[in-house]
Amino acid sequence: MLKRLLALGRRLWRATAGLVYLKHTGGLVDIEQMFFQSWTEIIRTILIGGLAYIVLISFLRISGKRTLAKLNAFDLVVTVALGSTLSSILLDQSITLAEGAAALAVLILLQFVVSFLSVRWKKFANFVRSSPSTLVVNGQCRLAIMRDERITEEEVLSAIRASGGHSLIDARSVVLESDGSVSVALHSEDAPALASGECRRGGQCQAAQLTTALACRQFHGSSSSSRWAGWPAMRARTS
């Protein structure tokens, strides 16, 4: 009996909710309105979109290339906000072109003020922009810094592979920049030979190369007879 009452109550609730929905919306959803409403809205989107695009390009040209440079988190926020504002101007009929242009101008002006103060006031720059963090040094992960920055070892390896490396040993340094990007500096081509111990005696190797060069110079500067006579001594000197 109780189950029947609960089922009846659910049916009444659904019917009441459906009637309220139809009353407030004026009927069911019109499928045709989802794909096409009127040519007026399409023409409005084309005209406002073209004009808003011209306004945005003009503002960017006036403000300079620094506006779109994603050097810190604030620059990234401004870049995303500019795109979001432009899309709102295109699709939202309640927003006029003048209001959209004012919103774009405010965002670009704020970015200009922040970059202007960052160049001239170091404390403000440190407040707006975070300092880079070194995650890897000579193939060794700095786990404490990686934990603070919420960076995993797999993400570091992915950045190394994207830069042409294969493992942590290939990385001289991995730095998490202020804008959130990861920059990787790889070892040079002769670094594996140095790391494997083939030439650990750097000073002795350089001295041996210098001795060889001097011996060759003396060899080419002497006469042909004295060259071959003194060649065993020179070989013994450089060996």
Long-range contacts (C-beta under 8 A, 24 or more apart in sequence): 41-93, 44-93, 45-90, 45-91, 48-89, 48-90, 48-97, 48-100, 49-89, 49-90, 51-97, 52-86, 52-89, 52-90, 52-97, 52-100, 52-101, 52-104, 53-86, 55-97, 55-100, 55-101, 55-104, 56-82, 56-86, 56-104, 59-104, 59-105, 59-108, 60-108, 63-108, 63-111, 63-112, 66-112, 66-115, 67-108, 67-111, 67-112, 70-179, 71-129, 71-178, 71-179, 72-128, 72-129, 72-130, 72-178, 72-179, 73-129, 73-130, 73-178, 73-179, 73-180, 74-111, 74-114, 74-128, 74-129, 75-111, 75-179, 76-179, 76-180, 78-107, 78-108, 78-110, 78-111, 81-107, 82-107, 82-108, 129-178, 130-178, 131-178, 132-175, 132-176, 132-177, 132-178, 133-175, 133-176, 134-173, 134-174, 134-175, 134-176, 135-174, 135-175, 135-176, 135-182, 136-168, 136-171, 136-173, 136-174, 137-172, 137-173, 138-171, 138-172, 138-173, 139-167, 139-168, 139-169, 139-170, 139-171, 140-168, 141-168, 149-176, 151-176, 155-182, 156-182, 159-184, 160-184, 160-186, 169-195, 208-238, 211-237, 211-238, 212-238
